[in-house]
Amino acid sequence: MGFTISYQMFGRGLVPMVYVFILTGASGWMFAYAFAKTKSILVPLGLHFGWIVISIVVLSAGPLGDSLYVADGKGVDLNDWEQLLFFLWQTLIVPGVITWYIFKNYKRREV
């Protein structure tokens, strides 16, 4: 419940809270897998830093205000379940592709 409070999701309904839970869980899984396969903390740190840079600099989703991409306000309104399905796709594809890349390119090192 701590992560839902930090994203101001507590009390906004089940669907937004489920989305934040899945997003943070998938991200944590991706970072942990990257560390386990590479035995280096630099890979998960780089992935996290890259995510932050994309979010803030490209998508204007941070404390700095407008950056490279600014939505014009036009778009399609999705209901709660359509939003959940869209964001589930997003949260499963990105960590899945990165995990697949790490799996294919890093051999497990025996200790």
N, C-alpha and C positions, 0 to 999 in steps of 0.2 A: 504494500500500500504506500510505501514511502516514495516510490517513483511516480505514482499517480498524483501525489500531492505536489511533487516538484514540477510537474508539467501542468499544474492547475486543472487536472482532470477529475479530481475527487468531487463527486456530486453532479457531474455533467451527464451521467447516464452510463449504461453498461457498454455500449458499443465503443465510445471513445476510450474508456478504461481498458477494454479488451485490446484495442489497437495499440495503445501505449505499452501494455504488458507484452504483447507479441513482438513489437518493434524492439523494445529493450532486451527481451529474451533472445531474439535472433541476433541482435548485434553482439551481445555478450557471448553467445555461442560462437560466432564468427571470430571474435577476438581471442577467445580461449583456444579455439582450434588452431588459429594462426600461431599462437605461442607454443602449443603442444607440438606442432609439426616442425617449427623452425628453431625451437629452443632459444628464441631471441625475443626480448620485450620490444625491440625496435619495430618489428612488423605490425603488431597490434597498435602500437602508438602511431605509426605511420598511417594505418587504416583509419584510426579515429581522427587524426589531424586532417586527413583528406576529406573525411565526411564533414567535419566542421567547416573547412574552407569552402567546399561546394555549397553547403547550406547557407553560410553567411555571405560569401562573396558573389556567388552565382545566383542563388535563389532568393536573396534578400530576407532570409529567415533568421534574423538575429538582432542584436542590439544596435547595429550600425545603421539601420534604416535601409533605404533603397540602394541597391548595388547594380549588378549587371542586368539581371532579369527582374522586371517589375510587372506583375500581373495587371491587366487593364480592367479587371473586374468582370469581364464577360466570361461566360462559361456555362456549363451544364450543371444544374443542381441535381445532386444525387441524394437519394434517401439514405437513412442510416445503414441499411444492409448493403446497398450498392457501394457506399464508401468503405465499409468494412472489407468487402471482397476486393476492391481496388487496392486498398492499403495492405491487405494480406499478400496480394501478388507482389507488391513492392517490397514488403519486408521479407518475403521468402526468396525472391529472385536474386536480389543483391547479395545477401549473405550466402546463398547457395552457389552463385557463380564464383564468388571469391573463395569459398571453401573448396570448390571443385578445382580452381586454379592452384591453390596451395597444395591440395592432394596430389595433383598431377606433376607439380614442379619441385616438390620437396620430399625427398626420401626420409623415412624415419631413421633417425640416428640412434644406434644402439649405444647404451651407456656401459 
